[in-house]
Amino acid sequence: MPNIIGPLALDGPVASGKSSVGRTLAKQLGWVFADTGLMYRAIGYLMVHHDIESSDSKYLLELTHKATIDIRHEKVMLNGENITAHIRSPKVANSASIAAESSEIRELMVEEQRKIAADTNGKIVMVGRDITSIVIPEAPFRFFLDASSSVRAKRRLTEQIETNPNLSISEVKKAIDNRDKRDMERDASPLTLSKGTRLINTEHLSLNSVVDEIMRLIGNSKTS
C-alpha cells in the first residue's frame, strides 16, 4: 500500500466495535492508536475515587485541570499511576459518561487529544464519540461505526459475562440505550454522524471485514 498520511478518525456508540477496529487498523498501518474514551474513564475514576457524583463539581474541574493523562501504549496513566486495571467497572463507566457531559471537561480533553494527534504527524488512528465532528474534523479519513442496540448489547454481554455471570441481556441493553441517549442529547459535542464521514454498519460484519473495508477505502483514496 502507498505511503498514507492520516489521521484516521473513528466514531461510534458504545460496543459498535470502534476500539477493536481502530486498534487493528493502527497495527496494520504501523500507526499510533488512541482510544479517547479512556481519557474520560480516567476522569470517571477520579470521580469514583473522590466520591464526586456531578460533572458540575468545581472540585472535579480542578482535579481535571491538574490531571496528566496518557492513553498511549495500551495503558491509562493518570498522574503517573497506571489505572488500567480499574477503569472497566460499571461505576467508573457511568461516571465517565457523566463527566463527558461537562463542556469544560470536554474542552480540556479535546485540547489534549488534538495535541496527541499533532504529535504523530498524521500517523494515528483516533477513536471516540466526537473525533470526526469536533476533535479532528479535518482528518482525511473519517468513519462512523454503528449497529442496533440489541446487537451491541449482545457483544457487551459477551465481554462482561465472565466477570459478572449474573448480568442479563436486558440490563446490558438498558444501560446501552441510556448511554446512547446521554451521548446523543448532551449539549457538549453530542454523538453524531458528521458531514463527509462514511457510515459503516457493523451489525452483520466481522471485525476483519470492517477492517478490510476501511483499509480498502483509504487505499483507494486520492489522498494516498
C-alpha positions in Angstrom: 0.0 0.0 0.0 1.3 3.5 -0.8 2.5 5.7 2.0 -0.7 7.1 3.6 -0.9 10.1 5.9 -3.9 10.4 8.2 -5.1 11.0 10.8 -7.9 8.4 10.7 -10.9 9.4 12.9 -13.3 6.8 14.0 -16.5 7.4 16.0 -19.5 5.3 17.1 -21.7 4.4 20.0 -20.8 2.0 22.8 -20.0 -1.5 21.6 -20.1 -0.6 17.9 -16.7 -2.2 17.5 -14.7 1.1 17.1 -12.0 0.3 19.6 -11.2 -3.2 18.3 -11.4 -2.0 14.7 -9.2 1.1 15.5 -6.6 -1.0 17.3 -6.4 -3.4 14.4 -6.2 -0.7 11.8 -3.4 1.1 13.8 -1.4 -2.2 14.0 -1.7 -2.9 10.2 -0.8 0.7 9.3 2.0 0.9 11.9 0.4 4.0 13.4 -0.4 5.1 17.0 -3.7 4.0 18.4 -5.6 6.4 20.8 -8.9 5.5 22.4 -10.1 8.9 23.7 -12.8 7.2 25.7 -10.1 6.1 28.1 -9.4 9.8 29.0 -13.0 10.1 30.2 -12.6 6.8 32.0 -9.7 8.4 33.8 -11.9 11.3 34.9 -14.6 8.8 35.8 -12.0 7.1 38.0 -11.3 10.4 39.7 -15.0 10.9 40.4 -15.3 7.5 42.0 -12.1 7.8 43.9 -13.1 11.2 45.3 -16.8 10.4 45.7 -17.9 13.0 43.2 -21.3 12.4 41.6 -21.8 15.6 39.4 -20.0 16.8 36.4 -20.7 20.4 37.6 -18.4 19.8 40.6 -15.9 22.6 40.9 -13.6 20.1 42.7 -13.8 17.8 39.7 -12.9 20.6 37.3 -10.0 21.5 39.5 -8.8 17.9 39.5 -9.2 17.6 35.8 -7.2 20.8 35.2 -4.3 19.4 37.3 -4.5 15.8 35.9 -2.0 14.4 33.4 -3.5 11.6 31.4 -1.5 9.3 29.0 -3.5 6.8 26.9 -0.8 5.5 24.7 0.8 2.1 24.7 -2.5 0.4 25.7 -2.2 1.7 29.2 -4.0 4.5 31.0 -1.7 6.6 33.2 -3.3 9.1 35.5 -0.9 11.4 37.3 1.9 8.9 36.8 -0.2 5.9 38.1 -1.2 3.0 36.0 -5.0 2.8 36.5 -5.7 0.5 33.5 -7.0 -2.3 35.7 -9.5 -0.1 37.5 -11.3 1.7 34.6 -13.6 -1.0 33.3 -16.0 -1.2 36.2 -19.6 -0.2 35.6 -19.3 2.5 38.2 -16.3 4.1 36.5 -18.0 3.8 33.1 -21.1 5.5 34.4 -19.1 8.3 36.0 -17.1 8.7 32.7 -20.4 9.2 30.9 -21.5 11.9 33.4 -18.1 13.6 33.2 -18.4 13.7 29.4 -21.5 15.9 29.6 -19.4 18.8 31.0 -18.4 21.3 28.3 -15.5 22.4 30.5 -14.1 18.9 30.8 -14.6 18.1 27.2 -12.8 21.3 26.2 -9.8 20.2 28.2 -9.9 16.7 26.8 -10.3 17.8 23.2 -7.3 20.1 23.6 -5.2 17.2 24.8 -6.5 14.9 22.1 -5.5 17.4 19.4 -2.0 17.6 20.8 -1.8 13.8 20.7 -2.9 13.8 17.0 -0.5 16.6 16.1 2.5 14.8 17.7 2.1 11.8 15.4 2.5 13.7 12.1 -0.8 12.3 10.9 0.1 8.6 11.6 -2.6 8.0 14.2 -6.0 6.1 14.5 -8.1 8.0 17.0 -11.4 6.7 18.2 -14.2 8.1 20.3 -17.6 9.8 20.0 -16.7 13.3 18.7 -13.4 12.7 16.8 -14.9 13.2 13.3 -17.1 16.1 14.4 -15.1 18.1 16.9 -11.6 16.8 17.7 -10.1 16.4 14.2 -12.9 17.1 11.7 -10.3 17.9 9.1 -8.9 14.3 9.2 -8.7 12.9 5.6 -10.2 9.6 6.8 -13.4 9.7 8.8 -15.6 6.8 9.7 -18.7 6.2 11.9 -19.4 2.6 13.0 -22.9 1.7 14.1 -25.2 -1.3 14.9 -28.5 -1.7 16.6 -28.5 -1.5 20.4 -29.7 -5.2 20.5 -26.6 -6.4 18.7 -24.4 -4.1 20.7 -25.9 -5.4 23.9 -25.1 -9.0 22.9 -21.5 -8.0 22.2 -21.1 -6.2 25.5 -22.7 -9.1 27.4 -20.2 -11.5 25.9 -17.4 -9.2 27.1 -18.7 -8.9 30.6 -20.3 -12.3 31.4 -17.1 -13.8 32.8 -16.6 -11.2 35.4 -20.4 -10.7 36.0 -22.2 -14.1 35.4 -25.5 -12.7 36.8 -25.7 -10.0 34.2 -28.7 -10.2 31.9 -29.1 -9.1 28.3 -32.0 -6.8 29.3 -29.8 -5.0 31.9 -27.0 -4.5 29.3 -29.4 -3.2 26.6 -31.0 -0.8 29.1 -27.5 0.6 30.0 -26.6 0.9 26.4 -29.8 2.7 25.5 -29.3 5.1 28.4 -25.7 5.8 27.3 -26.8 6.4 23.7 -29.4 8.9 24.9 -26.9 10.8 27.0 -24.3 10.8 24.2 -26.6 12.0 21.5 -28.6 14.5 23.6 -25.8 16.2 25.5 -25.1 19.9 24.7 -21.3 19.4 24.5 -20.1 17.5 21.5 -23.0 15.1 21.0 -22.5 11.8 19.2 -23.5 12.5 15.6 -22.7 11.4 12.1 -21.0 14.5 10.7 -21.0 15.6 7.1 -18.4 13.8 5.0 -18.0 10.9 7.4 -18.6 7.5 6.0 -21.1 5.3 7.9 -20.3 1.6 8.3 -23.0 -0.7 9.7 -21.1 -3.4 11.6 -24.2 -5.4 12.5 -23.5 -8.3 10.2 -19.8 -7.8 9.7 -16.9 -9.4 11.5 -14.0 -7.4 12.9 -11.8 -8.4 10.0 -14.4 -7.5 7.4 -14.8 -4.0 8.8 -11.0 -3.5 8.9 -10.6 -4.8 5.4 -13.3 -2.4 4.1 -11.7 0.6 5.8 -8.3 -0.4 4.5 -9.7 -0.7 1.0 -11.3 2.7 1.2 -8.3 4.5 2.5 -6.1 2.7 0.0 -8.3 3.9 -2.9 -8.3 7.4 -1.6 -6.9 10.2 -3.7 -5.1 11.2 -0.5 -2.8 8.2 -0.7 
